[in-house]
C-alpha cells in the first residue's frame, strides 16, 4: 500500500467510525453524524435576500463558438437547459472557463445577455466582469445589472496593480458601479486573512469564490468579517474538503461541473446533509475525470468533452486552447466516453 492509498483508507475509516456512532455502535465519538438527519446542515445559514438560492453547485459555462469563431448563442441556451435538468443551482458566466480575457467587451455583453435570457430566473446568474482595465469592469458591471444578473464577480487586478491599494480601488469601483452584490474571485494566490478581510469593508462586496486549498485561511478571514458573506469552493478536486469546513462554504463553482454536473450536485447535497462517506465516493469518481483532463493542457479538450456529450462548443481561443484534429478528437472521444457514462 502506497502513502496515498494509506491516507485514503485512513480517511474513510475515520468517516466510517464517525458514522458508526450514528448507528449506535460503541466507541465512536459523538459527531454531527450522530444527530438525526433533519438536524444536520453543514452549510452556513445566510439571511440576507441576496443570499437566498446562493448555495449548491454553480457551473462556469463554456463560451461556445460557431465555425467562424462567433459566440454561439443557441448553444449557450442548450448548455443551460442540460445543466438545469441536472439540478445545478446557478451559473457563473464569462470567467476563466468562459475565456473572459479572450473576448471583446461586446462579446462579453452578448454572452451575459444570452445566459441570463436562457436561465430566465430559474437559477442564479453570476456575471464575471473582471478586466485588465478597471473602467471596463465598471462598464460590464452596469451592463450585468441592466441585463438582469443576480450577482457580479471579478478577479483582482490583472497584470498591473498587484498590491493591496490597487486591489481595494479596483474592487471599490466595480462594487459601486451597480446595486448588485460583488464576489471576489481569489484564484491560486495567497489569501492573508487580516489583509483580505479589509476588502469586505466595501459595502456591496459580499462573496468569495476561492480557488485554492488553504481553507483554514478562508475560515480565519470569515471570522474577522463583520457581515454576511457567501463563499464557494473553486478547486474541483477539493470541493468536498472545502464543504467539510463546517458552516464556511455554501457550494462550489468549477469547470468539470460542465461535464458531470450530477456528480457535483450530489456532492453538495450530501455534504450539506453531513453524509460525507457517500459524497467522498462521488468526489473520487469526479477527481478521476479531472485527472484525466490534466493530461491535456490544451483547454480545447475540455470543450471537446462537451462535443462527446452532444454539445459542440468549438475550440478554446488561442493561447488558452488550440484546434484539435479530427483524428486526435476521435482518440480522445474513445478514451473519455466510458468516463462520462450517465453524465
Buried (B, 14 or more C-beta within 10 A) or exposed (E): EEEEEEEBEEEBEBBEBBBBBBEEEEEBEEBBBBEEEEEBEBBBEBEEEBBEEBBBBBBBBBBBBEEEEEBBBEBBBBBBEBBBEBBBBBBBBBBBBBBBBBBEBEBBBBBBBBBBBBBEEEBBBBBBBBBEBBEBBBBBBBBBBEBBBBBBBBBBBBEEBEEBEBBBEBBBBBBBBBEBBBBBBBBEEEBEBEEBBBBBEBEBBBBBBBBBBBBEBBBBBBEEBEEBBBBBBBBBBBBBBBBBBEEBBBBBBBBBBBBBBBBBBBBBBBBBBBBBBBBBEBBEEBBEBBEBBEEBEBBBBBBBBBBBBEBBBBBBBEEBBBEBEEEBBEEBBEEBEEBBEEB
